[in-house]
Amino acid sequence: MLDSASFEHHLTGLVEQSANPVSFTVPATARFIIAYSGGLDSHVLLHLMHSTSLNCLAVYIDHGLQQASKSWSEHCAGVCQQLNIPFQSITVNARADKGESPEASARTARYQALAEQMQAGDILLTAQHLQDQSETLLLQMLRTSGPAGLAAMPLAKAFAKGLHLRPLLQLERAELQAYASTHQLQWVEDPSNNDQRYDRNFFRQSIFPLLKKRWPTINQTLANVSGLQAEAAELMDDLAALDADISIQGRQLIISHLVKLSPARQRNLIRYWLRQRQLDAPTAKRLKEILGSMITAGADKMPVVNWANTEVRRFQGKLYAMKTLPAFDVHQRIEWLPEQPLLLSVQQCEVSMTAAASGLSEDVLGRSLSVTFRSGGERIKPLGRAHTMDLKKLMQEAAIPPWQRSRIPLIYLDDQLIAVAGYWVADEFKNAAGQPAWQVVCREI
C-alpha cells in the first residue's frame, strides 16, 4: 500500500466507505488537511500525499512545550516547500491545568486548533499506526474504560465540519520506517518521546519490545481486540438509543424512567447521553454519584456532580448535563444594536431578533438596546397577561432551572425591561395588529 498510486486508491476508498456511517458528504473539491509534526510517521504521510492528485494543506501545531519547536516548524515549512504542499504553522497554549495530564492537554489543544482550520467538507489526516492503536488500547484498559474506550481509535469518524481519517492505522511502524528509508526522508526527533515518565512512552520503550519478542503479532492481535470492542460499543449504543427514546425529553434525562432500567442499562444510557451532548465521559466514581446520592437526595435539593469540564444537575425530576458553568458578572450591561446577533461567550449563547406572529414592535429594531442579567427585583407585564409580574415568579412558573435564571439575557430599552430572551416580551412594546413582530431568541452555541 505504501506507494502513491495504491495509497491514493486506499485513501479515497476510506473516504467513500466512511461517508455514509458518519453522515458526511464528500465534495469533489475536498481538501485534505495533514497534521504534520515533522516526525517520521507524519512525514511518511505527507510524502505519500505529495504524490497524489489530491488537494492538500499541511498544518504544524506548535505546542510551545519544547525549545526546539520553532526550529521544527521551520523544518516542516522547508519540507513542504520542497514538496510544493501549502503549509501553515499554528501556535497553541498546551500548558496543562492543575491535575490535568500534559499529554491530554496537548492533545486537546492540538485537535481544537485543527478543528478551527476545518472548512465544510475538509478531511483531517493523522498518522497513527498499528502500535499507536495497541498503546491506546492498553492505556484505556488501565483507565478501566468500557467497550467505547477499548475500541481505541477508529479509521474514520466525523470531525468538526468534515471527517477525520487515520489512513496508516493498519500498518506496522516498521513499514513506515522502511518507506522513509527508501525515500531518504529526513525527520525531526522529539526528545520527549524518550521520556518514560509519560505512560505511552513507557509502553513504547519498555513494554512493547518484550511483548513483541514473546508474541510477534501482538499489535495485530490487539487491533482485533479493539475491533471486537468497537462492535460491542456499537451494540451498547443501539440499546442506549432505544432507552433514550423513552427516557430523554429534549436534552434532559427523566429520572422516573431511568430508574426502571437495570443498573447496567442506567450506566450505559448516561454514558450515551453525555457522549451525544459531546461532554466528558464520567469516571466510575462520578457515575456512581449520579446514580446514587444525586437521584436519592430529597425532592427539595438540587445536587450537582462535576468532573473535568462537565457537570450534571437535577431539577424537578430531570437530570441536566452541561459544560461547567463559568463565573460571570451579573451586573454587566452590554450595548446591543439588534440588527446584528450578539455573541455572549460566557453564557454560551447568541442573542438575536427573529420574525414572529406576535412580539415586539418593529420600532425597537432601530434603537440601541442594552443586555443585562437578573440580579433581583425585575418586573415585566408579559404579552397577553393582565398584570405586571415579578420576573422571579415568572421563571418559577416556567420551571426554569435555578442555575439558568441569572444567565438569561434581559433586554432593556433605556431603563425599561422589554424582553426576556427566549421567553417573554413586554406587552407595552408589542406590535400593532397586522404589523411585523419580533421575538428575542437565545441560541445555544
C-alpha positions in Angstrom: 0.0 0.0 0.0 2.9 2.3 0.6 3.3 3.8 -2.9 1.5 6.8 -4.2 -0.9 5.1 -6.6 -2.1 2.4 -4.2 -2.2 4.9 -1.3 -4.5 7.3 -3.2 -6.8 4.4 -4.0 -6.8 3.3 -0.3 -7.4 6.8 0.9 -10.3 7.6 -1.5 -11.8 4.2 -0.6 -11.7 5.1 3.1 -13.5 8.4 2.3 -16.2 6.7 0.3 -16.7 3.9 2.9 -16.7 6.4 5.8 -19.1 9.0 4.3 -22.3 7.1 4.9 -21.8 5.9 8.5 -20.8 9.4 9.7 -23.5 11.2 7.5 -20.8 13.1 5.7 -21.0 14.2 2.0 -17.6 14.3 0.4 -17.4 17.3 -2.1 -15.5 16.8 -5.3 -13.0 19.5 -4.2 -12.4 18.0 -0.7 -9.3 19.4 1.0 -7.1 17.1 2.9 -5.5 18.7 6.0 -2.4 16.8 7.1 -1.4 17.0 10.7 2.3 17.3 10.2 4.6 17.3 13.2 7.8 16.7 11.4 8.3 13.3 12.9 8.7 10.1 10.9 5.1 9.0 10.9 3.6 12.2 9.7 6.5 12.8 7.3 5.6 9.5 5.6 2.0 10.5 5.4 3.0 13.9 4.0 5.3 12.3 1.4 2.5 9.9 0.3 0.1 12.7 -0.1 2.6 14.7 -2.1 2.5 12.0 -4.8 -1.3 12.0 -5.1 -3.5 14.3 -7.1 -5.4 15.4 -4.0 -5.8 19.0 -2.7 -3.6 19.2 0.5 -2.7 21.5 3.3 -0.1 20.6 5.9 -0.6 22.0 9.4 2.1 22.1 12.1 0.9 22.6 15.7 3.5 24.3 17.9 2.6 23.3 21.4 5.3 25.6 22.8 6.5 22.8 25.2 9.9 22.3 23.6 12.6 24.9 23.0 13.2 23.4 19.5 9.6 23.7 18.5 10.2 26.8 16.4 13.1 25.1 14.5 10.8 22.1 13.9 8.2 24.4 12.4 10.9 25.9 10.1 12.0 22.3 9.1 8.4 21.4 8.3 7.9 24.6 6.3 11.1 23.7 4.3 9.9 20.2 3.6 6.5 21.4 2.4 8.2 24.0 0.2 10.3 21.2 -1.5 7.1 19.1 -2.0 5.1 22.0 -3.1 2.4 21.5 -0.4 0.8 24.5 1.2 1.9 24.8 4.8 0.6 26.6 8.0 2.1 26.7 11.5 -0.2 27.4 14.4 0.9 28.1 18.0 -1.3 26.9 20.8 -1.3 27.0 24.6 -0.9 23.4 25.6 0.1 24.0 29.2 -1.7 21.5 31.5 -4.0 22.8 34.2 -3.6 21.6 37.8 -4.5 17.9 37.8 -4.6 17.6 34.1 -2.4 15.2 32.1 0.2 17.0 30.0 -0.5 14.6 27.2 -4.2 15.2 27.4 -3.7 18.9 27.5 -1.5 18.9 24.4 -3.9 16.6 22.5 -6.9 18.8 23.3 -5.1 21.9 22.2 -3.9 20.3 19.1 -7.2 18.9 17.9 -9.0 22.2 18.8 -6.6 24.1 16.6 -7.0 21.6 13.8 -10.8 21.8 14.1 -10.7 25.6 13.7 -8.9 25.1 10.4 -11.6 22.8 9.0 -14.0 24.1 6.4 -17.1 22.3 5.3 -16.1 19.0 3.6 -12.5 19.1 4.8 -10.8 15.8 5.7 -8.2 15.7 8.5 -5.4 13.1 8.1 -3.3 11.9 11.1 -0.5 9.4 11.0 -1.3 6.9 13.8 -0.2 3.4 13.1 -0.9 -0.1 14.4 1.3 0.2 17.5 -0.3 3.5 18.4 -3.6 1.6 18.4 -2.1 -1.1 20.7 -0.8 1.5 23.1 -4.1 3.3 23.2 -6.0 0.0 24.0 -3.7 -0.8 26.9 -3.8 2.7 28.3 -7.6 2.6 28.1 -7.6 -0.7 29.9 -5.6 0.8 32.8 -8.2 3.6 33.0 -10.9 0.9 33.4 -12.6 2.1 30.2 -15.6 0.2 28.8 -16.0 -1.0 25.2 -16.2 2.5 23.7 -12.7 3.3 25.2 -11.3 -0.1 24.4 -12.4 0.3 20.8 -9.4 2.7 20.8 -9.0 4.8 17.6 -11.3 4.4 14.6 -10.1 4.5 11.0 -12.7 7.3 10.3 -15.0 9.5 12.3 -16.9 12.7 11.9 -14.8 15.7 13.0 -15.5 19.4 13.1 -17.1 20.3 9.8 -15.8 17.2 8.0 -14.1 13.9 8.5 -11.0 12.6 10.4 -9.2 9.7 8.8 -6.2 7.6 10.0 -5.1 6.0 6.8 -1.9 4.4 8.3 -3.7 2.8 11.2 -3.5 -0.8 9.9 0.3 -0.6 9.2 3.2 -1.6 11.4 5.6 1.2 12.2 8.4 -0.9 10.6 6.6 -0.4 7.3 6.7 3.3 7.7 10.4 3.2 8.7 11.1 1.1 5.5 9.3 3.7 3.4 11.2 6.6 5.0 14.5 4.8 4.4 13.7 4.0 0.7 12.8 7.6 0.0 15.6 9.0 2.2 13.2 11.2 4.3 14.6 13.5 6.9 12.5 14.0 10.0 12.8 15.6 13.4 13.1 13.6 16.7 11.2 14.9 19.7 13.4 14.1 22.8 10.2 14.0 24.9 9.3 10.7 23.1 12.0 9.0 25.1 10.8 10.3 28.4 9.3 7.3 30.2 7.5 9.4 32.8 4.8 9.5 30.1 2.8 6.4 30.1 2.7 6.0 26.3 6.5 6.3 26.1 6.9 3.7 28.9 4.8 1.2 26.9 6.7 2.0 23.8 10.2 1.8 25.2 9.9 -0.8 27.9 6.8 -2.9 27.5 6.2 -3.5 23.8 9.7 -4.8 23.0 9.1 -7.6 25.5 5.6 -8.3 24.2 6.7 -8.4 20.6 9.6 -10.7 21.4 7.1 -13.2 23.0 4.2 -12.5 20.7 5.4 -11.1 17.3 1.9 -10.4 16.1 0.8 -8.6 19.3 -0.2 -5.4 17.5 -2.5 -7.1 15.1 -3.9 -9.2 17.9 -4.7 -6.1 20.0 -6.1 -4.4 16.9 -8.5 -7.3 16.5 -9.5 -6.9 20.2 -10.2 -3.2 19.5 -12.4 -4.2 16.6 -14.4 -6.6 18.8 -14.8 -3.9 21.4 -16.0 -1.4 18.7 -18.7 -3.9 17.8 -19.7 -4.3 21.4 -19.8 -0.5 21.8 -22.0 -0.2 18.7 -24.5 -2.7 20.2 -24.5 -0.9 23.5 -25.2 2.4 21.7 -28.1 0.7 19.9 -29.5 -0.4 23.2 -28.9 3.1 24.7 -30.7 4.7 21.8 -33.8 2.6 22.5 -33.7 3.5 26.2 -33.1 7.2 25.2 -36.3 7.3 23.1 -38.3 6.6 26.3 -36.1 8.3 28.9 -34.9 11.5 27.3 -37.1 14.5 26.7 -35.4 17.3 24.8 -32.0 17.3 26.3 -33.0 16.1 29.8 -33.0 12.6 31.3 -36.2 11.7 33.1 -35.3 10.1 36.4 -38.5 8.2 36.8 -37.8 6.4 33.5 -34.1 6.0 34.2 -34.6 4.1 37.5 -36.8 1.5 35.8 -33.8 0.2 33.9 -31.3 -2.3 35.2 -28.2 -0.8 36.8 -26.1 -1.7 33.7 -28.5 -0.1 31.3 -28.7 3.0 33.6 -24.9 3.4 33.3 -24.9 2.7 29.6 -27.7 5.3 29.0 -25.9 8.0 31.0 -22.6 7.5 29.1 -24.5 7.6 25.8 -26.5 10.7 26.9 -23.3 12.6 27.8 -21.5 11.4 24.6 -24.4 12.7 22.5 -24.1 16.0 24.2 -20.3 16.0 23.5 -19.5 16.2 27.2 -16.7 14.5 29.1 -17.1 10.8 29.9 -17.7 10.3 33.7 -15.4 8.3 35.9 -16.8 5.2 37.6 -16.9 7.3 40.8 -18.8 10.1 39.3 -21.2 7.7 37.6 -21.9 6.1 40.9 -22.6 9.5 42.5 -25.1 10.4 39.7 -27.0 7.1 40.1 -26.7 7.2 43.9 -26.7 10.3 46.0 -27.9 12.6 43.2 -31.0 10.7 42.5 -31.9 9.8 46.1 -31.4 13.3 47.5 -34.6 15.0 48.9 -37.0 16.5 46.4 -36.2 20.0 47.7 -32.5 19.5 46.9 -30.7 20.4 43.7 -27.5 18.3 43.8 -24.7 18.7 41.3 -21.9 16.3 40.3 -19.0 17.7 38.3 -15.8 16.4 36.7 -13.4 17.7 34.1 -15.4 20.4 32.2 -18.7 18.8 32.7 -21.5 18.9 35.4 -24.8 17.1 35.9 -27.6 18.8 37.8 -31.0 17.7 39.0 -34.2 19.7 38.9 -37.9 18.6 39.1 -37.3 15.0 38.4 -34.9 15.6 35.5 -31.1 15.4 35.0 -29.4 18.2 33.1 -25.9 17.8 31.7 -23.8 20.8 30.6 -20.3 22.2 30.4 -19.1 23.6 33.7 -20.8 27.0 34.2 -18.2 29.7 34.4 -18.5 32.6 36.8 -19.7 35.9 35.3 -20.6 39.4 36.4 -24.4 39.6 36.7 -24.2 43.4 36.9 -22.6 43.8 33.4 -24.5 45.9 30.8 -23.9 45.3 27.2 -25.0 47.6 24.4 -26.7 45.9 21.5 -27.9 47.1 18.1 -30.5 44.4 17.3 -29.9 44.3 13.6 -26.9 42.1 14.4 -26.7 39.0 16.6 -24.9 39.4 19.9 -22.5 36.7 21.0 -22.4 36.1 24.7 -19.4 33.7 25.2 -19.7 33.3 29.0 -23.4 32.3 28.6 -22.5 30.2 25.6 -25.3 31.6 23.5 -26.1 34.1 20.7 -28.9 36.6 21.1 -30.8 37.7 18.0 -34.2 39.0 16.8 -36.4 36.7 14.8 -39.7 37.5 13.0 -42.8 36.1 14.8 -46.6 36.2 14.7 -46.6 38.4 17.8 -44.0 40.1 19.8 -42.0 43.3 19.9 -42.9 46.2 17.6 -40.6 46.7 14.7 -39.8 50.2 16.2 -37.3 48.6 18.6 -35.1 47.3 15.8 -33.7 50.7 15.1 -33.0 51.5 18.7 -29.9 50.9 20.8 -30.8 48.3 23.4 -29.0 47.0 26.4 -28.5 43.4 27.6 -28.1 42.7 31.2 -28.9 39.8 33.7 -31.2 39.2 36.6 -30.0 40.4 39.9 -33.4 40.6 41.7 -36.5 42.8 41.7 -37.1 42.9 38.0 -40.7 43.1 36.8 -42.4 42.8 33.5 -46.0 42.6 32.1 -45.7 39.8 29.6 -47.6 39.9 26.3 -51.1 38.6 26.9 -51.0 38.9 30.7 -53.3 41.2 32.6 -50.8 42.2 35.3 -47.2 43.1 35.8 -45.3 40.3 37.5 -42.1 39.6 39.3 -39.6 38.0 36.9 -38.7 35.6 39.7 -42.2 34.3 39.9 -42.5 34.0 36.1 -39.3 31.9 36.0 -40.6 29.7 38.7 -43.9 29.2 36.8 -42.0 28.4 33.6 -39.9 25.7 35.6 -36.6 27.4 34.5 -33.8 25.6 36.4 -32.4 28.0 39.1 -28.8 27.9 37.8 -30.1 29.3 34.4 -32.2 32.1 35.8 -29.4 34.6 36.3 -27.9 33.8 32.9 -30.9 34.5 30.7 -30.3 37.8 28.8 -32.7 40.6 29.8 -33.3 43.2 27.0 -33.7 46.9 28.0 -34.7 50.0 26.1 -33.3 52.8 28.2 -34.3 51.6 31.7 -37.4 49.6 30.7 -37.3 45.8 30.5 -38.8 45.0 27.1 -38.0 41.3 26.7 -36.5 38.2 28.4 -34.6 36.3 25.7 -36.4 33.2 24.7 -39.4 33.7 27.0 -41.4 36.9 27.3 -41.8 40.4 25.7 -43.3 43.4 27.4 -47.0 44.0 26.5 -46.5 47.8 26.2 -43.9 47.3 23.4 -45.9 44.8 21.4 -46.6 45.1 17.7 -49.8 46.7 16.5 -52.3 44.4 14.8 -51.2 43.5 11.3 -47.7 44.9 11.8 -44.4 43.0 11.8 -43.5 41.4 15.2 -40.2 40.3 16.6 -39.1 37.9 19.3 -35.7 37.9 21.1 -34.2 34.4 20.9 -31.1 33.0 22.6 -29.4 30.2 20.6 -27.0 27.9 22.4 -23.6 27.7 20.9 
